[in-house]
Amino acid sequence: MAARDVDDIGAVSTTVLGYPRIGRAGELKAATEAYCAGRIDATELELRAAQLRAGVWAELAGAGLDEVPSNTFSFYDQVLDTAVLFDAVPDRYRQAALAGGVNSRSSADLDIYFTMARGGGGLPALGTANWFTTSYRHVVPELDQGTRFRLAGRKPLREFTEARRDLGLITRPVLLGPLTFLLVARASTVALAGFTPLDLLDDLVAAYVELLGRLAEAGAVWVQLDEPALARDLSEAELAGLRRAYRSLAAMPSRPKLFVSTCFGEIGAALPVLASVGVDAIGLDFVAGPGNLVALAGIGGIGATTIVAGLVDGRNVWRTDLRAALATCVPLLGLAGDLVVSSSCSLRHVPLDLTLERGLDARLIDRMAFARQKVDEIVLLGRALREDLPAVAEQLADADARRAAVPEGLVDEAVRARVLSIHSGELTVARAEPEVRAAAQAGKLGLPVLPTTAGSFRPDGAIGAPRSSWCGGTAGESIHVQAMAAEIDRLIALQEDIGLDVLVHGELEPDDLVRVLAERLTGYATTDHGWVQSDGMRYVRPPILFGDVARPGPMTVRWASYAQARTSRPVKAILPGPVTMLASSFVREDQAIADTARQLALVLRDEIDDLQVADIRIIQIDEPGVPVLTPLRRGSWKEYLRWTTETFRLATSAADAGTQIHTRLCCSEPGDVVSLIEELDADVACVEAAGAGAWTDLVADLRRSGYRRALDAGVGDRRVPRAPTVQEIEEALRLRLAAIEPALLWVSPGWGTTTRDEGEIEIALRNMVAATRRIRGTLPRTSGQG
């Protein structure tokens, strides 16, 4: 296709690919939790949902967007919505609902939906995975040769009709694209050998054809099909599937216009495929994928097809460089038909509204934009492309000035000098050899074979009131300190009674640990209302990493030391790793991310040093964030893993030979994790691999690699909504022992316990200790850890 003449430039309009659905005061979380607890019925849940949807549609239309999306709302997760919409529901969930359901005030369909999402009736939930390069966790559908897709729901139709009836809006329904749905699904345990979800593409496309036809009958003009999987490396079979699917959809005799949205990077070989199949609009991310512009010019443009330009970052909280965005639009105007200015991805990955924040530095606020402010940026870009008015020029100049604001703490020369000392080799980053460390640790720790431990604990209710009074300023810090000390005393005594070999102090801080540390570091800011959805019913407030990071003083030493003084058994300190700190934060964009990771590693290095001084000899550095930031293209993996492992080793380089470093890689795929464990050089690694099938794969990888480091067995399954039995844990341990010798195996639930009730935690841990003791009794005496 040839580039179009400048005289043939099309219209300019504005939209977003999606928007936060949680509500200004967390109304979605409150409603879904109330429903699952049986406090409200399905009718009330639907009423509250309709109010939330109407509020979002009215807000976006009132902000001046030319087109408003619908079907971006979900009670839990858009991938789960798609599975239910097309009847990809494993039979075990239907049978559980028929057998009695989860909620006596619910509907059977919602019972099935939430049981798939959260587990219930003794069934584990479906697995989860990171949504591409975001920290959002989506439900993973299970498919096999028996899956029969059909249009089983009306959710997209219902929401389109709702917006038209109640607000007079012709919205653009948003659907997860068929290729991405299949590529994020997994084969079920009953799938035949060689089966892949992509085998079901033609059947799924037929169900999409029916849905698109019904949307056209309802009056939908455009439909958005999200295909973020196109930013991955795609096989020839996957590219052929993309071509076949969209040729079929585009060939429908009566259909809405088709807008295929991509995000999270450059789409490479998928671009010419999309350009050739007859879709009406293509969305490209020019924030995470600047090379998309070169690729678009390389194929000579896309003719009269509309380009939806992702120019405003939907993944981070910084203001857009509007001048640079406008410069990107200039060549786009000659490479496509109409131009639609949009977000780079759905805005649900950023907080809702910056105007709710009152405690941030005004100069920092000037540099930032949450979802509502990003909508204003998109509208302004559209106006700047359509109108040559003084008012628009003034708004652009004001945006330039705000973006240039310099908040206090942006630059710390001492921090930068320390980072330079790494590059110059002045700072040693190597630990003793693994065999030397193992011998030193065995002598200091004196642990039995198969040592048992736990993660964090949910705080007892008794600590909530003193903490709230202290945080609210109605009580002194001493009240809070007394409550913390009493709770740690109780938890240490409980763990000793259970029989754990290595204890934890409880991780009793009021927020997730990344946020807790951020509040104690310079270069970070925290918000009061910056909530984002982490998974279906979990919400977090990621801290803002805006400047050079330094540690004014110890962060976790006080309570770890207090806990250690209460017991003769080792107490394990827990810290997030440098990459997890990045993955759980909104990160500055004015320096290389690897340099920011090095600053965080130095902070953790100093904390580890202080923990050792306090006689804490087991320190866990959690790195579940490593898979989150892993580039989608394999060609970028080598450099990413280089600085990832470098910064982990830098953080742990302060640990002497007798200090045992653990790490947790709870979100890793088993097939990729063995070499990563070796590179991180931790003494003990805990890998989440939910289910026997995943552990079988990991065991096979361990056998092939000749793995010789200690491994935490992770005998629990976070998807199962109950404590595992002694027999189940015994079976899990025997599976691990098939590949790992007893002297190298640790035993823990494999997941943090803050999401479980204490009664359930206690049962699980007691069962775990009992199972471990049974296994120990069958082992030869020479199997011990020394």
N, C-alpha and C positions, 0 to 999 in steps of 0.2 A: 504494500500500500504506500502511495506517495504522500508526502507531507502536504497539507492543505495550504492554499493561498491565504495570505493574511486577510485579504478582502472577504474571505469565506468563513471568518471566525464566528463561532456560534455563541449562544447565550451563556451567561454566568449565573450560577445559583449556589445555594449553601445548604448543608445538612450536617448531621453527625451520624456515626455508624452505630451508636448506642449510648446509653446514659445510665448513671447510677439508679438502682431500683430500690435502695434500702430505705428511703425517706429521710427527711431532715432530722428527725429525732429517733431514727432506728425503728420505725413503725413496722417494717417487714419482719425484722427479727422478733419483735414482740408478738406479732400476730402468729407467725409459724410456731414459735415456742409454746404459745398459749394453745394452739390447735393440737400440737403433738402431746401436750400434757393433759388434754381433755377439758380444758377450761372454756374453750369456745367450740362451736360446731362448724361444719363445713360452710354453712350459709354465711355465718359471721366472718369467716376467713375470706370468702370470696368478696364480701362487701368491702372489707378493709383493703383488699387487693385492688378492687375497682377504683377506690378513692385514691390510692397511690398512683395508679396508672393515669387517671384523669389529671392529677396534679402535674405529673411529668409532661404529658402532652400539652397542657395549657401553658406551662412554663416555657417549653421550647418554642411553641408557636408565638407566644408573647415576646420572646427574645428577638424575633425577627428571622428565624430560620425559614427558608423557602419550602423545605420538606421535612416532615417529622416522622421518625421511624416508630413502628409498633411491633408487638411481640418480642420486645427486649425484656419484658418483665418475666420473672420466674419465681416460683415459691422456693426453688432450691438451685437449679442448675440448667443451663440451656441444652447441654448434651443429654441429660436425663429427660428433659422435655421432649427432645426429638425422638428418643427411644420409645417413650410412651406414646407419642403422637403416631408413630408408625408401628406400634404393637410389638416392639422388640423387647418383650418382657419375659424373662426366664420363668418357666412353669412353677418353680418353687415359691415365687412370690405370689402368684395367683392362688396357689393352694393354701398358703398361709392366710391370705385374706379370707378365703372361703371357710377356713377352719375357725375363724373367730375374730380376726382383725386386731388392730392395735388400739383403736380409739372408739369407744362406744358411741361417741357423738360425731363420728366421721362418715364419709362416704367410702365405699369399697375402692373406687378408683384412687382416691387420695391415700387410703391405707397402703395400697400397692406402691404408689409413688414414693411415699416417705419410708416404707420398709426397704425399698431398693436403695434409697439414699442413705438411711441411717441404721438399717438393721432393725430387727424386732421379731418377737415370737420365736426366739432361738436362732434366727437366720442372720448370717453376716450381711452387712451392706455390700453393694458392688464396690469394686476397687476404685481408687482415685488416682489421678496423675496431674502433673502441672500442665496448665493451659499454655503450651508452647513456652515462650520465654517470660511468662509472668509467674507470680507466686500464687495465683489463683488455682485451686485444686478442683478439677472437674470430675464427674462420675464417668467411669469407663464402662461402656456397654459390653455385654457378653453375647456373642453371636456364634452360630454354628450352622451346619447344613440343614437343620430343622427349622431355622428362623424363617417365618413367612411374613414379609412386610405387607401391611395394609394401612390405609388411612383410618385410624381408630379414634382420633380425637378431632376437636374443632377449635383448639386454642388460638391459632393464628386468625382464623375466620371470626371468632368471637371478639377478639380484641380489635380487629379492624372495624367490625360492625359497631362496637361499643364507642369507638372514637368518632365515627361518622354520625351515629345517632345522638350522642350526648354533647359533642363539641362541634359538630359540623366539619370535622377534619377528615380529609382523605389522606390517610397515613400510608407509609411504605412498610408492609409487613417484612420482618427480618426472619430468615430461616437459616439454620445451619446447613451448609451445602452438603450434598450427598457424598462427595469424595472425602471431605474432612471427617464426616461422621464415621465412615467406615475405617479411615486410617487411624482414628483415635480409639476405635473399639478393639477388643481382643477376642481371640477364639476361646470359647468356653471349654471346660474340662471334658465335655463329651464330643467335641469336634473331631472329625476324622483326621487322620494324618494327612498333612499337605493342605488342609483347609486354611484359607485366609478370609477375613471379612470382605475383602475386595471381590471375592467370588459372587457376592450377593448384589453387586452394583446394579445390574439390569433390573432386578426385582424392585430394588429401592427406587430407582428412577421412575418406574411405573407408578409407584405410590406418590412421588412428587408430581408427576403429570396430573394425577387426579386432584391433588391439593391445589396446584396452580390453576387448574380449570375452575375450581370452586371459588378461588380468590378473584379470578376474572369475572365470574358471574356476580360476585358481591360488589364489584366496582373498583377493585384495586387496579391502579394504573401501573405502578412499579412494584416489584418484589426484589428484595435484597437477599442474595445467597452468599453466606460467609464461607470462604475457603482459605483460612489461614494456613492450612497444610501445604499450600503451594509455595510457601517460603522455605520449605524443607528441600533436601535432595530427593527428587522423585525418580523412580525407576521408569523404564520404558513402558512397563505394564500399567503403571499408575498414570503416566501421561496419556497413554491410549485410553484408559478409563475416563480421564478428564474430558478428552475429545469426544468420546462416545456419549457420555452423560449429557453434555451441554448441547451437542448436536441434536440429541433426542428432545431435550427441553425446548430448544430454540425452534424446532420444527413443528411445535404444537400449532394447530390452525387457529385456536382462540386462546390467548394467554395474555397475562400482564407483560410489560417490558421487564427484561431480566437484567439485573445489576449484580455482577459477580464481584464481591468484595474480597480483597486480600490484605494482609497486614503482617507485621513483625519482621519484614525484611524484603529482600529482592526475590522476585519469583522466577528469574532465570528462564529455563526452557518452557515454563508454563505460559509465558506471555504470548509468544506466537501462536500457541494452541488456542488460548482464549480469543485472540484477535481473529481467528479463522472460523469460529464455530457459530457465529451469528447472534451472540448475546448483544444487548443494547447498551450496556455500560460496563466498564471495567474500573475497579477501584485499586489504586496503587498507593503504598505507603512510602512517602518520600522522606520520612523522618528516620525510620530504622532501615530503609532501603533506598538511599540516595542514588544508587546505581540503576534504579528503575527508570530514571529519566534518560540515561544513556542507552539503556536497552530499548526504550520506546522509540527513540530517534533511530536506533540501529535497524529497526524493522520498518522504518519509514512512516511511523505513526499508525493510527488505527482508523483512519478515514473518518466516516461520519459517526462512529461509535463515541458515546459520551465517556469522558474521563472523569472519574471521581478522585480528586487529588487529596491524599492524606497529608496535610501540611501542618496541622496542629497536633502536637504530641499527646496521645491518649494514655501514655505510660508514665509520665513524669509530671512534676508540679511546677515547672518553670515556665515563665512567659515565653511566648513564641517570638523569634526574631522575625517580625512581620515584613521587614524590608527584604530579607532573604527569601521568605515565602513568596512574596510578590515577584521576586526575580525568577523563582522556579516556574511561576505561572506563565511567564512570557513565552518560552518555547512550547509549553503545553498548549497554548492557544492555537498554535499552528500544527499540532500533531494529532488532534482529535476533533470530534464534533463539539458538542456543548462541554463546558467546564463546570464541574461542581466542586466547590471548596468544602473540605470536610476534615474531620479528625483522622489521625493515622490509624486508629483502632477504636473500639468502643471506649467511651469515657468512664465506664464503670470501674476501671482500674485506678482511678484517682478519686480523692474525696469530693464531696458534693459542692461546697460553697465556702470560699475563703472569707466571706464577710461574717461568718459565724465566729471566727477566731478573734480573740481580744488580747491574748498574752504574748504575741509574737512581736519581734522588733519590726518597726514600721518599714525600715529599709529592706528587711527580708521579705516582708509582705509585698513590697513594690516589685520584687523580682519573681513573684509566684503567681500561679493561676490554677485554681481547682476547676472542676467540671463546668460550673456555671460561668466562670470567667473565660474558659476556653470557648464556650459557645459565643460569647461576645467577641472574642478574637476572630472566630470564623465569620461571623456576621460583618465585622469591620473589613476583613479581607475581601469579602464579596462586594461590599460597597466601594472599596478602593479600586476594584477592577471594573466596576460599572459606572462609577460617578467620579467626576473631577470637581469636587467641592471643597471649599476652604475648611469646612467642619471636619471632613474626613482627614485632610492633611493635619489638622490640629490634633486629632485623636491618634494618628500615627506618631506624631512627634512626642506626644505625652507617653505613649507606650515605649518609645525609644528611651526616654528619660528614666522611666520607672525601671526598665530592664537593666539600666546601667548603674542602679543604686548599689552601694557597697555596704553590706551589713557588717556590724562589728564582729570580729572573729573570723573573717574570711581568710586571712593570711596569717600564718604563724611561722616566722623564719626559723625558729628553733626546731620545729617539726620538719621543715623542709631540709634542714641541715642533717637531721638524723636519717632521712630517706636517702640523701646523697651518700651517707656513710655506708649504706648497704651496697650501693653500686661500686664504691671505691674499694670494697672488701675490708673496710675497717671493722665492720660488725660481723662477728662469727655467727653462722646460721646452721652449723652442723652439730648433731648430737653424737654420742658414743654409738658404736655398732650395736645392732639389736641384741646379739648374744650377750654382750657386756651388760647392757641395760637389764635384760631378763634376769641375769644372775644377781645383780644389785637389788632389783625390786623384790625378788624372792626372799632375799635375806632380810630386807627391811619390813616387808608386809606380812610374811608368814601365813599366807592364805592356803586354804585346803584346795584339793582338786575340785574343779567345777565351782569356783567361787560365785556366790549369788549377790545380786545388787538390784537396785530399782532406779527409776527416774525421779521425777518431781512428785510432789503430793498436792492434792487440792487442800487449800488452807481450811482449817476448822472454822466454823461459823463464829466462834468466840473472838476471832481476831478482827472480824469485819467492823464492828462498832468502834473499837479504839482507833483503828486505821482511819475510818471515815471522820471521826472527831478530830484527829490530828490533821488530816488533809484539809478539812474544812475550817481549821483554825479555832475550833471550840475546845481543844484540849492540847496539853503540852506534849512534846515529843516523848517524854518519859513514859507516858501512858502507853504509847504505841510500842516503845522499846520493851516494856514489861510484857505486853501481850505477845510480841514476837518471841521473846525468850521463853515464855511459858509454852508456846506452841511448839517450838523446837524441842524443848524438854520432852513434851508429850510424844512427838514423832520419833525422836531417838529411842525412847523407851519402847514404843510400839515396834520399831524395826528390830530392836534387840530381842523382844519377845517372839516375834515372827521367826527369828533365826537367820536374818540376812548377815552375810559376811562383810559386806561393804555398805555403809549407810550413806544417806544423803540428808542434807539439813532441811530439805523440804521445798526450796525454791518458792518462798512464801511472799515474794514481792507482788504488788497489786497488779502489775501488767506483765506482758511477755518479756522475757529477759533482754531481748534486743532493745526494747524501749527503756527498760530500767537502766541499762548501761548507758544508753544515749543521754539520759537525763543527768548522768554523772561525767560526761565528756564535753570538752569544748569543741566547737565546730558542728555541733548538732543542735537542733531545736525540736521540740515536741508540740503537738497540737492538742487542743481540747476536743475538737469535733471532727478531726480528719479521718473518719472511719471509712474503710473500704472492706469489701467482702472478700474473705480469704478462701472460704468454700461456702457451701450452701447456707449454713446457719452459724458460721463463725465470722466474726468481724474483728479487725485489728486497726490500730492507728499507727501506721508506719512513721518513724521519726524522719526528720528532714536533715540530711547530711549536706550542709551548705558550705563548710569551710574546712580548713586544716584541723585534723583531729588530734587532741592531746588529752591526757589523763591527769587532772589535778591531784588525784590521790587514789588509794585503793578503793575498789568498787564492791567487791564481794567478800573480802577477807574477814570483815567483822563477824558476820554470822556463820561463815564456814569455820572460823576459828572457835567461835562459841560452841558450835555443835561438836567439834572434835574434842573439846575439853570435857564434854559430857559422856564420853564413851572411850573404851579402850580399843574398839574396833576402828578400822580406817573409815574416815568420812570423805566422800568424793565431792569435789567442787565441780560445778558445771558452768561453762562459758560458751557463748556462740562463737563460731569461727569467723575469720575476716570476710569470707565470701558470703556466709549467711547474714552477717551484718549488712553487707551491701544488698543482698537479695531482699532483705526485710526493711529496707529504707528507700526513701526517695533521694537519689544520689546526685550530687553536683555534676555539671556537665562541662565545667571550665578546665578540667585537667583529665588526663588519662585515668581510666577506672583502675588500672593496675597500680598506679601511684597512690590512689585513695586506699586501695586494699593494703598496700604496704604500711600506710599510716595506721590503719586499724590493727595490723599485725604487730606493730611496735607497741601499741597500747596494750594488747593482750599479752605480749611478751613481758611487759613490766608487771602486769597483774599476776601472771604465773610466778614470776620471781618473788613477789610479795606473799603469795600463797605458800610457797616453799618455806619462806622464812617463818611463817606461822605453823609450820609442820604439817601442812596438807600435802599428802604424798600421792594422791590419785586425783587427776584433773581431767575432766572430760571436755573436749572442744568439739561441739556439735557443728557439723557441716552439711545439713540437709539442703542448704542453698546452692551447693555446687551444681546439681542438675538444672536448677531454675535458670541460671545464667549461661548454661552451656549453649553456644551458638547453634542455630538450626542447621547450618551447613557444615559438613564434616571438614571441609577445607580450613575452617577457622578453629578447629578443636585443638590442634597442637599448641598454638600460641596461648589460647585460653587456659589449657591445663598446665602449661608451663608456669604462668604467673599464679595460678590457683595453688598449685603444690608448693611453689616458692614461698608464698605468703603464709601458708599453713606451717611450713618448716621454720620460717622466721618467727612466727608466734610461739612455737614450742621450743625454740632453740635455747631458751633460758632454763629449761627443765634439766636437772642433772640426771645422772644415770639411774639413781634410785627413785626418781619421781616417775610414776607411770602415767602416760598420756593415753587417754581413750578418745575415740571419735565416733560419731554417729552419722551415718549416711542413710537416713531413713527414706529418702525418696529416690534412691538410685535403682537403675535397672540391673538385675543380677549379672547379665552378660558383660556389662562394661565396668563392673566395680572392682574386680580383683586387682587389676593393674593399678587402679587409682589408690587402693589401700596401700599397695607397696610404695607408691610414689609419695604418699602423705607421710610415711614413716612413723605412724602412730604405733603404740605398743599393743593396743587392743582396739578392734574396730567392731562396731555394731551396725549391721546392715539390715534394714527392713526389707523383707521379701515375703509379703503376705501370702499365706496359703502353701500347701504342700508342694504344688506344682512349681511355684517360684523357687522354693528352697531346693527342690530337686535339681533345677537348672543351676543354682548357685553352687551346690555340692559338686556337680559335674565340672564346673569351671575351676573350683578349688583343687579338685583332683588333678586336672590337666596342668595346672600352673605349678604344682608342687608347693602350694602355699605353706609358709612356715611361721606366720605370725599368729598372735592370739586373736580369737574371734568371740564376740559376744553373741550367744545363740539367738537372742530375740525370740523366745518361745511363744509369745502372745501374738494375737492377730487383732489389730486395732479395729477391724471391720466387724468383729463378733461382739454383739451387745451383751456379753455376760463373761464371767470369770471362767477361764479354761479349767477343766478338771485335772486331777493328778494324772490320770491315764493319758489324757491328750498331751500334757506336757512331757510325760515320759516318752511318748511316741515321737514328739518333736525333737527331744534330746537325742534319741537313738538315731534319728535321721542325720543330725549334725555330726554325731560321733562316727558315722560312716565315712566321713571325709576329714575330720579334724581330730587329732589325738587329744585325749582328755586333758593333758597338761596345758593345752593351748585354748581350752574352751571355757568361756564365761557363760553365766546364766542370768538373764534378766527378762522382763516382759517384752523388751524390744521397742516399747513406745513410752512416751511420757504419760504420767498418770493424772495430769491436771484436768483432763476431760472426763474422768470417771469418779463416781461417788466413792467415799473412803471405805464404806463397807464392802463394795465390790473389789476395790484395790486390795484390801486386807485378805479377802478370800483368795484372790488370784496369787498374791505373794505367798500365803501359807501353802497353797497347793504347789506352787513352784518350788518352795523349799523342801516339801515332802517328796516330790518327784525327784529332785536332785539328790536327796539323801538315799533314796532307793537305788538310783543309778550308781552312786558312789559305792554302795555296798557290793556291787557286782564287779568293780574294777580292781585290778591288781594294785598292791600297795605302791609300786614304783610309778604309778600314774600321777602322783601328786605334783603340785606346782612348787614344792620346796618350802 
